[in-house]
């Protein structure tokens, strides 16, 4: 990033959102609200490489600045970052990350020439110190913080700007998405794959094609599900994050664990059932969307396939299967 991004005749805005996936998706609506509030400003997004494409494609930013995490002992890189922050002459910064790292960014600006700062950093011009900020979802916290800066009417971003086609997958309609994975470090968030297989059979018997989605590391989960229900289609490792959104628009519903892909699916309006263990709070971590349902069990191994199927029936509404005459 150079001084070319500093426009003297325009309001110069920086928005900071580094990750993770679910949190980034929940910040997209607030990002749009910032753009709507500053229609003529030059707005830069500071983010990390996994979200660079999102920042470019959504249309809310004039420039995307990729700033990946640095070690504290990388003194040269920190000096370079401080120079960029100083030289860019930002008028206002919206901190949608609000952690120790971005609070340090605030301290890197010269004391006599700090921009207006909307966030939680000590010394911020629009500082949110309310406990309510972290009582609910990340989205709700952003709504509250942006309100301090006069930004109202913040809505969930439905990701309508993501374009593409799922025709190459050749999926028989109607289909329902199954998301059996989670971060490898959070195995307690996974409902057993064999249970997903039983659910897949229920779906197929009621006229739906079960479609498994996830990362390459989830491929074995898909294999397990397919071994229980050979009618299931395993797309694990074959879809991008954008594909998840496109699939969700055409799906009758989605059932999955408390994991990032569900945050991509829920905003589209696709009916989504999210399975939670005791290790996460739905009030804080549930995906945001118009048709999100929650099913929670302390230990997901104790959550039966029959219980999830009953919730799935509510989610999907009228079955697609036509009774024999």
FIMAR-11062 format. One record per atom (N, C-alpha, C): residue in three letters; z negated, x negated, y negated. Coordinates in steps of 0.001 Angstrom, whole numbers, padded with zeros to 6 digits, always signed. Example, Ala and Ser with C-alpha at 12.3 -4.5 7.8 and 13.67 -1.06 7.14 Angstrom:
Ala-007800-013190+005690
Ala-007800-012300+004500
Ala-007800-013200+003300
Ser-007080-012850+002250
Ser-007140-013670+001060
Ser-007870-012900-000030
//
This chain:
Unk+000000-000854+001191
Unk+000000+000000+000000
Unk+000000-000889-001241
Unk+000829-000537-002248
Unk+000957-001352-003442
Unk+000718-000484-004666
Unk+000863-001133-005826
Unk+000679-000414-007078
Unk+001769+000624-007310
Unk+002811+000629-006481
Unk+003861+001621-006622
Unk+003317+003037-006414
Unk+002183+003143-005726
Unk+001618+004467-005483
Unk+000759+004945-006635
Unk+000592+004137-007673
Unk-000198+004540-008829
Unk+000743+005010-009930
Unk+000659+006275-010299
Unk+001567+006857-011278
Unk+000761+007241-012506
Unk+001009+006539-013616
Unk+000181+006711-014805
Unk+000267+008115-015383
Unk+001410+008765-015200
Unk+001588+010072-015807
Unk+001188+011213-014888
Unk+000712+010893-013684
Unk+000284+011907-012740
Unk-001160+011671-012352
Unk-001847+012762-012026
Unk-003177+012618-011457
Unk-003041+011902-010121
Unk-003858+010895-009908
Unk-003735+010036-008724
Unk-004924+010310-007793
Unk-004636+010896-006641
Unk-005669+011401-005739
Unk-005610+010643-004416
Unk-006791+010337-003871
Unk-006899+009765-002526
Unk-007704+010724-001650
Unk-007167+011028-000473
Unk-007873+011816+000538
Unk-008139+010898+001726
Unk-009375+010864+002192
Unk-009742+010001+003318
Unk-010104+010865+004523
Unk-009354+010672+005609
Unk-009700+011288+006889
Unk-009191+010370+007991
Unk-010131+009781+008726
Unk-009793+008723+009674
Unk-009661+009236+011112
Unk-010437+010183+011536
Unk-010403+010720+012901
Unk-011689+011481+013140
Unk-011929+011955+014360
Unk-011097+011917+015550
Unk-010174+013141+015576
Unk-009486+013380+016725
Unk-008444+014390+016776
Unk-008933+015768+016327
Unk-009984+016279+016955
Unk-010459+017610+016593
Unk-010872+017698+015141
Unk-011566+016670+014658
Unk-012006+016650+013261
Unk-010814+016568+012319
Unk-009792+015802+012703
Unk-008614+015680+011838
Unk-007909+017032+011725
Unk-007753+017723+012844
Unk-007089+019030+012823
Unk-007870+020004+011944
Unk-009205+019975+012041
Unk-010006+020873+011210
Unk-009935+020509+009729
Unk-009518+019292+009419
Unk-009405+018866+008016
Unk-008050+019209+007412
Unk-007087+019627+008228
Unk-005743+019892+007707
Unk-005733+021063+006728
Unk-006498+022120+007023
Unk-006590+023227+006075
Unk-007164+022788+004738
Unk-008285+022060+004742
Unk-008788+021497+003490
Unk-007779+020580+002792
Unk-007008+019817+003551
Unk-005983+018970+002930
Unk-004956+019810+002182
Unk-004530+020903+002793
Unk-003572+021791+002123
Unk-004187+022389+000864
Unk-005469+022752+000949
Unk-006141+023318-000219
Unk-006208+022308-001365
Unk-006409+021033-001013
Unk-006415+019983-002038
Unk-005042+019890-002690
Unk-003985+019918-001883
Unk-002630+019882-002443
Unk-002378+021088-003341
Unk-002791+022274-002908
Unk-002583+023470-003720
Unk-003355+023397-005031
Unk-004533+022748-005007
Unk-005362+022623-006207
Unk-004799+021577-007171
Unk-004067+020617-006633
Unk-003470+019544-007449
Unk-001964+019509-007192
Unk-001222+020565-007582
Unk+000193+020666-007198
Unk+001079+019563-007756
Unk+000696+018994-008885
Unk+001544+017982-009521
Unk+001011+016566-009368
Unk-000060+016410-008594
Unk-000666+015085-008436
Unk+000100+014246-007432
Unk-000111+012940-007532
Unk+000353+012021-006491
Unk-000821+011839-005536
Unk-000661+012309-004306
Unk-001775+012334-003360
Unk-001483+011408-002183
Unk-002426+010510-001942
Unk-002347+009562-000836
Unk-003358+009946+000230
Unk-002945+009902+001478
Unk-003869+010080+002603
Unk-004189+008717+003194
Unk-005475+008380+003284
Unk-005903+007209+004045
Unk-006351+007698+005421
Unk-005714+007193+006462
Unk-006056+007605+007808
Unk-005835+006439+008766
Unk-005984+006698+010055
Unk-005758+005680+011077
Unk-004428+005956+011768
Unk-003916+004974+012490
Unk-002563+005050+013039
Unk-002303+006271+013919
Unk-003280+006786+014711
Unk-002954+007955+015531
Unk-002543+009188+014734
Unk-002920+009233+013440
Unk-002676+010436+012645
Unk-001661+010211+011533
Unk-001002+009065+011554
Unk-000009+008755+010525
Unk+001114+009790+010514
Unk+001621+010134+011690
Unk+002731+011085+011761
Unk+002318+012462+011256
Unk+001107+012889+011589
Unk+000620+014173+011084
Unk+000623+014166+009558
Unk+000107+013081+008976
Unk+000033+012986+007526
Unk+001396+013020+006872
Unk+002385+012420+007534
Unk+003745+012401+006991
Unk+004435+013751+007143
Unk+004211+014410+008271
Unk+004971+015620+008583
Unk+004420+016884+007930
Unk+003122+016909+007620
Unk+002529+018160+007130
Unk+003016+018538+005740
Unk+003443+017554+004944
Unk+003974+017837+003624
Unk+002938+017911+002519
Unk+001695+017543+002827
Unk+000631+017645+001832
Unk+000447+016354+001036
Unk+001141+015283+001425
Unk+000893+013969+000834
Unk+002187+013308+000384
Unk+002054+012519-000684
Unk+003179+011724-001162
Unk+003245+010376-000463
Unk+002109+009954+000072
Unk+002045+008640+000715
Unk+000951+008665+001770
Unk+001203+008005+002895
Unk+000197+007871+003943
Unk-000143+006395+004081
Unk-001410+006095+003942
Unk-001923+004727+003993
Unk-002716+004575+005287
Unk-002210+003771+006187
Unk-002892+003533+007461
Unk-003907+002411+007269
Unk-005166+002739+007494
Unk-006250+001776+007349
Unk-007101+001824+008610
Unk-006734+001013+009581
Unk-007478+001005+010835
Unk-008801+000270+010673
Unk-009676+000512+011616
Unk-011032-000014+011532
Unk-011038-001536+011536
Unk-011860-002123+010662
Unk-012004-003579+010588
Unk-013413-003975+011008
Unk-013522-005146+011591
Unk-014842-005690+011900
Unk-015512-006143+010599
Unk-016843-006086+010587
Unk-017551-006444+009367
Unk-017345-007915+008992
Unk-017035-008765+009986
Unk-016876-010191+009665
Unk-015458-010552+009231
Unk-014577-009570+009123
Unk-013213-009822+008644
Unk-013213-009814+007108
Unk-013814-010866+006559
Unk-014063-010885+005111
Unk-012781-010839+004291
Unk-011741-011520+004747
Unk-010480-011513+004013
Unk-009875-010129+003937
Unk-009937-009393+005039
Unk-009387-008040+005067
Unk-010180-007108+004150
Unk-011504-007293+004117
Unk-012330-006460+003233
Unk-012040-006761+001762
Unk-011836-008044+001446
Unk-011488-008391+000057
Unk-010157-007776-000335
Unk-009196-007794+000603
Unk-007886-007205+000327
Unk-008008-005699+000102
Unk-008830-005051+000913
Unk-009029-003616+000759
Unk-009664-003309-000599
Unk-010653-004105-000979
Unk-011311-003872-002267
Unk-010318-004008-003419
Unk-009428-004964-003332
Unk-008419-005158-004380
Unk-007480-003955-004463
Unk-007067-003443-003300
Unk-006183-002281-003289
Unk-006876-001079-003925
Unk-008124-000839-003535
Unk-008857+000290-004096
Unk-008985+000164-005611
Unk-009266-001036-006050
Unk-009420-001264-007489
Unk-008093-001089-008227
Unk-007030-001674-007689
Unk-005744-001664-008384
Unk-005041-000315-008340
Unk-005378+000520-007372
Unk-004670+001798-007232
Unk-005044+002805-008312
Unk-006181+002614-008961
Unk-006584+003446-010090
Unk-006604+004940-009731
Unk-007292+005254-008667
Unk-007424+006657-008275
Unk-008310+007395-009265
Unk-007889+008608-009625
Unk-008687+009447-010511
Unk-009780+010182-009734
Unk-009451+010563-008509
Unk-010410+011310-007689
Unk-010183+010969-006224
Unk-011282+010930-005478
Unk-011235+010701-004036
Unk-011917+011868-003341
Unk-011224+012456-002374
Unk-011816+013471-001502
Unk-012134+012800-000172
Unk-013411+012640+000096
Unk-013861+011998+001337
Unk-014092+013081+002385
Unk-013153+013230+003303
Unk-013279+014216+004373
Unk-013816+013576+005650
Unk-014184+012296+005562
Unk-014784+011600+006707
Unk-016306+011583+006584
Unk-016786+011164+005421
Unk-018222+011222+005103
Unk-019094+010512+006130
Unk-018823+009233+006327
Unk-019692+008422+007182
Unk-020057+007135+006444
Unk-020750+006247+007121
Unk-021192+005011+006474
Unk-020008+004172+006015
Unk-018933+004219+006783
Unk-017754+003420+006432
Unk-017161+003870+005104
Unk-016981+005173+004911
Unk-016377+005632+003665
Unk-017359+005559+002497
Unk-018650+005661+002784
Unk-019631+005437+001714
Unk-019535+004004+001209
Unk-019239+003066+002115
Unk-019057+001668+001716
Unk-017799+001515+000870
Unk-016756+002279+001203
Unk-015551+002255+000369
Unk-015899+002648-001068
Unk-016732+003661-001225
Unk-017126+004093-002564
Unk-017808+002963-003318
Unk-018665+002216-002618
Unk-019375+001110-003272
Unk-018438-000047-003618
Unk-017270-000091-002991
Unk-016327-001179-003274
Unk-015607-001013-004602
Unk-015578+000211-005117
Unk-014969+000404-006427
Unk-015861-000230-007496
Unk-015266-000789-008572
Unk-016073-001382-009647
Unk-017050-000363-010225
Unk-018261-000793-010478
Unk-019302+000116-010953
Unk-018897+000804-012242
Unk-018184+000104-013113
Unk-017823+000650-014421
Unk-016559+001503-014371
Unk-015884+001549-013225
Unk-014612+002254-013171
Unk-014440+002971-011831
Unk-015455+003734-011442
Unk-015371+004469-010178
Unk-014618+005781-010395
Unk-013810+006202-009422
Unk-013161+007515-009526
Unk-014164+008630-009278
Unk-013805+009836-009656
Unk-014591+010981-009209
Unk-014554+010979-007681
Unk-015692+011284-007083
Unk-015786+011202-005617
Unk-016378+012506-005087
Unk-015636+013157-004201
Unk-016072+014419-003613
Unk-016474+014134-002169
Unk-017771+014182-001896
Unk-018254+013849-000559
Unk-019755+013686-000552
Unk-020232+012853+000364
Unk-021684+012711+000543
Unk-022218+011363+000078
Unk-021352+010470-000382
Unk-021792+009130-000767
Unk-022787+009180-001921
Unk-023789+008308-001868
Unk-024761+008208-002949
Unk-024039+007793-004222
Unk-024242+008557-005285
Unk-023587+008280-006556
Unk-022312+009062-006773
Unk-021889+009866-005790
Unk-020660+010653-005916
Unk-020780+011662-007052
Unk-019677+011887-007753
Unk-019677+012848-008857
Unk-019836+014276-008353
Unk-019320+014565-007160
Unk-019433+015882-006534
Unk-020043+015653-005155
Unk-021369+015500-005132
Unk-022047+015099-003909
Unk-022646+016290-003174
Unk-022312+016399-001903
Unk-022856+017467-001072
Unk-023980+016905-000210
Unk-025197+017288-000522
Unk-026346+016835+000256
Unk-027018+017998+000984
Unk-026331+019134+001030
Unk-026904+020311+001667
Unk-026928+020154+003188
Unk-028057+020485+003824
Unk-028107+020456+005293
Unk-027105+021413+005930
Unk-026683+022411+005182
Unk-025730+023388+005715
Unk-024369+022762+005999
Unk-024092+021614+005393
Unk-022782+020979+005583
Unk-022532+020644+007045
Unk-023579+020237+007757
Unk-023415+019834+009151
Unk-024031+020842+010121
Unk-024400+022010+009627
Unk-024993+023020+010503
Unk-023941+023745+011318
Unk-022741+023867+010762
Unk-021655+024558+011443
Unk-020514+023612+011753
Unk-019319+024146+011771
Unk-018141+023354+012117
Unk-017798+022365+011012
Unk-017002+021369+011375
Unk-016513+020421+010377
Unk-015710+021148+009310
Unk-014926+022138+009730
Unk-014132+022920+008776
Unk-015035+023601+007752
Unk-016102+024243+008231
Unk-017015+024935+007316
Unk-017665+023957+006348
Unk-017985+022750+006835
Unk-018558+021735+005958
Unk-017595+021319+004864
Unk-016317+021188+005216
Unk-015310+020841+004207
Unk-015176+021953+003164
Unk-015197+023194+003627
Unk-015093+024324+002700
Unk-016219+024254+001677
Unk-017418+023989+002154
Unk-018568+023906+001259
Unk-018427+022753+000277
Unk-018013+021589+000762
Unk-017896+020409-000103
Unk-016801+020592-001143
Unk-015644+021113-000730
Unk-014551+021301-001681
Unk-014916+022333-002743
Unk-015785+023271-002387
Unk-016224+024245-003373
Unk-016924+023604-004557
Unk-017596+022481-004319
Unk-018260+021759-005407
Unk-017252+021220-006415
Unk-015998+021024-005951
Unk-014939+020519-006832
Unk-014034+021629-007339
Unk-014463+022872-007134
Unk-013695+023998-007654
Unk-012542+024434-006784
Unk-012501+023979-005539
Unk-011412+024346-004639
Unk-011864+025504-003758
Unk-011179+026634-003892
Unk-011514+027834-003131
Unk-010366+028193-002194
Unk-010552+029268-001445
Unk-009509+029794-000560
Unk-008997+028755+000436
Unk-009929+028058+001052
Unk-009576+027076+002077
Unk-009411+027814+003398
Unk-008274+027637+004040
Unk-007982+028336+005280
Unk-007697+027348+006402
Unk-007836+027826+007630
Unk-007479+027012+008789
Unk-005969+026784+008782
Unk-005556+025569+008970
Unk-004130+025253+009026
Unk-003594+025674+010396
Unk-002595+026533+010416
Unk-002037+027037+011667
Unk-000974+026113+012264
Unk-000754+024968+011626
Unk+000176+023935+012120
Unk+001608+024445+012179
Unk+001966+025386+011317
Unk+003315+025955+011327
Unk+004378+024933+010932
Unk+003961+023828+010315
Unk+004900+022789+009907
Unk+005352+021913+011081
Unk+004715+022044+012227
Unk+005147+021295+013408
Unk+006337+022016+014039
Unk+007460+021324+014137
Unk+008692+021911+014647
Unk+009161+021190+015898
Unk+009899+021902+016731
Unk+010444+021293+017937
Unk+010759+022354+018963
Unk+011015+021911+020185
Unk+011406+022821+021255
Unk+010711+022427+022549
Unk+010376+023435+023353
Unk+009809+023186+024686
Unk+010803+023576+025779
Unk+012052+023784+025390
Unk+013060+024252+026353
Unk+013217+023291+027528
Unk+013050+021995+027269
Unk+013257+020999+028331
Unk+012245+021132+029460
Unk+011102+021769+029197
Unk+010090+021939+030245
Unk+010445+023068+031220
Unk+011318+023975+030798
Unk+011813+025057+031657
Unk+010673+025814+032339
Unk+009782+026316+031529
Unk+008606+026993+032063
Unk+008878+028485+032269
Unk+008578+028997+033462
Unk+008729+030445+033693
Unk+007698+031220+032863
Unk+008175+032214+032149
Unk+007283+033059+031351
Unk+006848+034265+032180
Unk+005666+034782+031881
Unk+004666+034278+030934
Unk+003854+033154+031571
Unk+003398+032220+030745
Unk+002601+031115+031279
Unk+001292+030967+030520
Unk+000323+030357+031192
Unk-001000+030106+030634
Unk-001310+028623+030778
Unk-001803+028024+029719
Unk-002118+026596+029709
Unk-003514+026333+030270
Unk-003617+025280+031075
Unk-004905+024807+031586
Unk-005108+023386+031103
Unk-006256+023100+030499
Unk-006558+021782+029948
Unk-007823+021270+030637
Unk-007698+020550+031764
Unk-008850+020172+032578
Unk-009501+018841+032208
Unk-008944+018116+031238
Unk-009438+016776+030948
Unk-010515+016731+029884
Unk-010915+015516+029583
Unk-011844+015202+028491
Unk-011786+013696+028327
Unk-012443+013187+027323
Unk-012542+011734+027181
Unk-013194+011156+028438
Unk-012679+010035+028957
Unk-013262+009443+030169
Unk-014754+009163+030051
Unk-015230+008969+028835
Unk-016659+008696+028629
Unk-017498+009964+028589
Unk-016838+011127+028646
Unk-017557+012401+028545
Unk-017228+013296+029745
Unk-017477+012780+030925
Unk-017160+013525+032144
Unk-017987+014799+032269
Unk-019140+014837+031605
Unk-019978+016028+031671
Unk-019330+017228+030994
Unk-018248+016979+030248
Unk-017530+018066+029591
Unk-016465+018699+030488
Unk-016287+018172+031684
Unk-015203+018639+032548
Unk-015675+019701+033539
Unk-015019+020842+033497
Unk-015173+021820+034566
Unk-014429+021268+035781
Unk-014971+021347+036988
Unk-014331+020715+038145
Unk-012875+021138+038327
Unk-012022+020161+038621
Unk-010592+020419+038758
Unk-010303+021428+039858
Unk-011078+021370+040948
Unk-010860+022328+042041
Unk-011095+023758+041573
Unk-012046+023937+040644
Unk-012293+025276+040100
Unk-011096+025732+039267
Unk-010513+024799+038525
Unk-009290+025126+037793
Unk-008198+025566+038771
Unk-008156+024934+039967
Unk-007173+025322+040969
Unk-007362+026762+041418
Unk-008624+027138+041626
Unk-008912+028527+042006
Unk-008500+029482+040887
Unk-008784+029103+039655
Unk-008384+029913+038511
Unk-006861+030015+038441
Unk-006170+028903+038731
Unk-004704+028908+038708
Unk-004143+029913+039715
Unk-004757+029979+040883
Unk-004318+030968+041872
Unk-004512+032387+041361
Unk-005643+032640+040702
Unk-005899+033956+040119
Unk-004815+034302+039082
Unk-004483+033321+038267
Unk-003457+033538+037253
Unk-002118+033876+037905
Unk-001745+033103+038901
Unk-000458+033321+039560
Unk-000415+034697+040225
Unk-001507+035080+040884
Unk-001553+036375+041558
Unk-001444+037536+040582
Unk-001737+037273+039308
Unk-001655+038306+038285
Unk-000426+038160+037386
Unk+000536+037381+037844
Unk+001821+037340+037155
Unk+002007+036252+036135
Unk+001083+035281+036068
Unk+001180+034200+035091
Unk+001500+032865+035775
Unk+002287+032040+035124
Unk+002537+030685+035604
Unk+001469+029756+035036
Unk+000655+029105+035891
Unk-000334+028143+035373
Unk+000360+026830+035015
Unk+000119+026346+033808
Unk+000731+025101+033331
Unk-000380+024144+032916
Unk-000449+022993+033579
Unk-001509+022013+033336
Unk-001014+021003+032306
Unk-001802+020780+031265
Unk-001443+019789+030251
Unk-002616+018826+030048
Unk-002273+017612+029658
Unk-003273+016582+029422
Unk-002598+015234+029270
Unk-003400+014209+029124
Unk-002872+012855+028975
Unk-002533+012261+030335
Unk-001979+011049+030314
Unk-001663+010376+031575
Unk-002912+010191+032425
Unk-004036+009953+031780
Unk-005279+009736+032527
Unk-005766+011014+033205
Unk-005191+012154+032826
Unk-005567+013422+033442
Unk-004654+013793+034604
Unk-003700+012918+034941
Unk-002704+013261+035958
Unk-003352+013619+037293
Unk-004364+012863+037683
Unk-005021+013123+038973
Unk-005713+014482+038977
Unk-006222+014901+037824
Unk-006812+016237+037738
Unk-005737+017286+038004
Unk-004552+017048+037450
Unk-003447+017964+037690
Unk-003040+017995+039149
Unk-003063+016829+039788
Unk-002727+016760+041211
Unk-003730+017579+042033
Unk-005014+017465+041694
Unk-006043+018237+042396
Unk-005824+019734+042221
Unk-005540+020149+040989
Unk-005298+021570+040733
Unk-004086+022055+041520
Unk-003029+021239+041520
Unk-001804+021611+042238
Unk-002044+021678+043738
Unk-002960+020862+044255
Unk-003252+020897+045691
Unk-003926+022211+046096
Unk-004626+022822+045139
Unk-005271+024115+045400
Unk-004295+025261+045121
Unk-003485+025095+044079
Unk-002496+026117+043699
Unk-001146+025442+043534
Unk-000297+025524+044562
Unk+000981+024815+044488
Unk+001997+025494+043580
Unk+001607+026609+042973
Unk+002479+027268+041994
Unk+002244+026716+040587
Unk+001189+025941+040411
Unk+000893+025379+039090
Unk+001900+024283+038746
Unk+002251+024203+037482
Unk+003172+023163+036991
Unk+002348+022116+036264
Unk+002478+020864+036701
Unk+001657+019779+036154
Unk+002439+018996+035105
Unk+002101+019196+033838
Unk+002732+018460+032736
Unk+001842+017324+032225
Unk+000802+016978+032944
Unk-000105+015916+032491
Unk+000665+014619+032276
Unk+000490+014026+031091
Unk+001177+012786+030764
Unk+002590+012975+030283
Unk+003060+014207+030199
Unk+004451+014469+029813
Unk+004572+015147+028452
Unk+003449+015412+027801
Unk+003485+016131+026533
Unk+002884+015291+025416
Unk+003422+015479+024217
Unk+002838+014891+023017
Unk+001877+015903+022395
Unk+001145+015466+021384
Unk+000267+016403+020678
Unk+001078+017521+020030
Unk+002254+017180+019523
Unk+003121+018209+018944
Unk+003548+019209+020007
Unk+003849+018718+021212
Unk+004227+019618+022305
Unk+003132+020633+022596
Unk+001868+020210+022483
Unk+000759+021134+022730
Unk+000829+022337+021791
Unk+001145+022067+020535
Unk+001250+023139+019552
Unk+002424+024052+019892
Unk+003561+023460+020241
Unk+004746+024249+020570
Unk+004513+025084+021824
Unk+003859+024496+022824
Unk+003536+025235+024040
Unk+002585+026390+023735
Unk+001605+026129+022878
Unk+000613+027161+022562
Unk+001250+028371+021899
Unk+002267+028139+021081
Unk+002928+029263+020403
Unk+003591+030216+021390
Unk+004009+029698+022534
Unk+004708+030530+023516
Unk+003807+030980+024658
Unk+002621+030388+024783
Unk+001729+030700+025899
Unk+001027+032034+025681
Unk+000688+032700+026794
Unk-000120+033911+026697
Unk-001584+033584+026449
Unk-002000+032365+026806
Unk-003366+031957+026584
Unk-003577+030529+027031
Unk-004775+030020+026795
Unk-005126+028655+027191
Unk-006590+028622+027580
Unk-006882+027919+028673
Unk-008264+027734+029129
Unk-008485+026243+029260
Unk-009537+025727+028628
Unk-009758+024290+028689
Unk-011159+023886+028310
Unk-011429+022611+028519
Unk-012738+022046+028209
Unk-012875+021798+026710
Unk-014062+021402+026323
Unk-014357+021021+024936
Unk-013741+019657+024686
Unk-012463+019653+024305
Unk-011728+018403+024148
Unk-010674+018551+023064
Unk-010152+017417+022589
Unk-009233+017404+021459
Unk-008035+018332+021582
Unk-007322+018360+022718
Unk-006150+019231+022808
Unk-006430+020696+022517
Unk-007639+021173+022822
Unk-007952+022568+022507
Unk-007986+022793+021005
Unk-008282+021735+020242
Unk-008264+021842+018780
Unk-006838+021937+018259
Unk-005872+021442+019021
Unk-004469+021583+018636
Unk-003958+022985+018972
Unk-004455+023545+020043
Unk-003975+024837+020536
Unk-004551+025996+019736
Unk-005852+025962+019457
Unk-006543+027104+018861
Unk-005985+027544+017504
Unk-005638+026644+016585
Unk-005182+027114+015267
Unk-003886+027910+015303
Unk-003092+027768+016363
Unk-001816+028480+016436
Unk-001994+029977+016617
Unk-003202+030402+016980
Unk-003443+031806+017274
Unk-003356+032122+018747
Unk-002975+031147+019562
Unk-002950+031336+021009
Unk-004358+031695+021489
Unk-004528+032778+022252
Unk-005856+033098+022774
Unk-006399+031931+023600
Unk-007562+031425+023225
Unk-008099+030201+023828
Unk-009521+030428+024311
Unk-009772+030073+025562
Unk-011110+030121+026144
Unk-011574+028693+026339
Unk-012669+028315+025684
Unk-013166+026946+025723
Unk-014458+026911+026527
Unk-014515+025970+027483
Unk-015658+025860+028386
Unk-016598+024770+027883
Unk-017843+025151+027615
Unk-018832+024232+027057
Unk-019985+024027+028039
Unk-020458+022790+028096
Unk-021708+022487+028796
Unk-022830+022434+027760
Unk-024010+022060+028195
Unk-025143+021951+027272
Unk-025016+020740+026349
Unk-024054+019873+026623
Unk-023936+018620+025880
Unk-023220+018782+024535
Unk-022727+019985+024238
Unk-022083+020243+022952
Unk-022511+021596+022434
Unk-022542+021716+021095
Unk-022889+022988+020470
Unk-021617+023691+020009
Unk-021288+024860+020574
Unk-020098+025566+020106
Unk-020117+025838+018611
Unk-021294+026125+018053
Unk-021368+026409+016620
Unk-020910+025225+015784
Unk-021028+024046+016337
Unk-020629+022828+015628
Unk-019269+022303+016077
Unk-018985+022425+017381
Unk-017840+021700+017939
Unk-016700+022580+018437
Unk-016819+023887+018363
Unk-015753+024747+018874
Unk-014483+024600+018046
Unk-013314+024650+018695
Unk-012049+024664+017953
Unk-011988+025862+017014
Unk-011217+025728+015943
Unk-011099+026790+014955
Unk-009784+027531+015130
Unk-009860+028834+015218
Unk-008667+029648+015359
Unk-009045+031113+015377
Unk-008023+031976+015284
Unk-008280+033408+015181
Unk-008668+034030+016508
Unk-008339+033377+017638
Unk-008546+033988+018954
Unk-009243+033025+019905
Unk-010387+032504+019477
Unk-011131+031546+020290
Unk-012342+032233+020914
Unk-012487+032074+022234
Unk-013648+032578+022959
Unk-014378+031406+023599
Unk-015667+031571+023812
Unk-016507+030501+024342
Unk-017165+030960+025643
Unk-017203+030063+026618
Unk-017956+030289+027844
Unk-018811+029041+028064
Unk-020127+029192+028084
Unk-021008+028026+028150
Unk-021952+028119+029331
Unk-022118+026985+029999
Unk-023053+026829+031108
Unk-023684+025451+030969
Unk-024991+025335+031184
Unk-025659+024040+031019
Unk-024931+022932+031768
Unk-024677+023149+033038
Unk-023928+022207+033876
Unk-022657+022917+034320
Unk-021507+022379+033949
Unk-020254+023066+034246
Unk-019992+023195+035741
Unk-020663+022406+036560
Unk-020516+022562+038005
Unk-021090+023886+038488
Unk-021961+024482+037655
Unk-022570+025762+038005
Unk-021785+026953+037454
Unk-020718+026687+036735
Unk-019888+027747+036185
Unk-018832+028125+037225
Unk-018918+029328+037756
Unk-018042+029708+038857
Unk-016648+030083+038362
Unk-015685+029931+039248
Unk-014312+030321+038927
Unk-014220+031820+038683
Unk-015033+032600+039379
Unk-015012+034048+039187
Unk-015460+034411+037779
Unk-016503+033722+037288
Unk-016968+033985+035923
Unk-015886+033652+034903
Unk-015243+032505+035078
Unk-014182+032108+034139
Unk-013003+033068+034242
Unk-012700+033528+035448
Unk-011607+034488+035586
Unk-011929+035793+034848
Unk-013160+036258+034939
Unk-013534+037476+034216
Unk-013348+037302+032711
Unk-013718+036129+032191
Unk-013517+035848+030764
Unk-012035+035711+030441
Unk-011277+035166+031378
Unk-009832+035006+031181
Unk-009141+036360+031117
Unk-009562+037292+031970
Unk-008988+038642+031926
Unk-009207+039272+030552
Unk-010396+039096+029993
Unk-010664+039618+028647
Unk-009748+038945+027623
Unk-009549+037651+027806
Unk-008730+036868+026876
Unk-007280+037326+026891
Unk-006733+037563+028092
Unk-005316+037843+028227
Unk-004977+039312+028043
Unk-005974+040173+028207
Unk-005696+041596+028050
Unk-005005+042179+029261
Unk-004038+043018+029017
Unk-003353+043736+030099
Unk-002619+042764+031011
Unk-002877+042824+032320
Unk-002186+041922+033252
Unk-000683+042123+033210
Unk+000057+041048+033523
Unk+001517+041116+033508
Unk+002080+041684+034802
Unk+001287+041663+035857
Unk+001802+042087+037145
Unk+002060+043597+037123
Unk+003182+044035+037685
Unk+003546+045447+037701
Unk+003186+046032+039057
Unk+002293+047024+039094
Unk+001900+047599+040383
Unk+003089+048163+041134
Unk+003075+048013+042446
Unk+004150+048567+043265
Unk+004118+050074+043202
Unk+005295+050678+043111
Unk+005374+052134+043044
Unk+005350+052731+044435
//
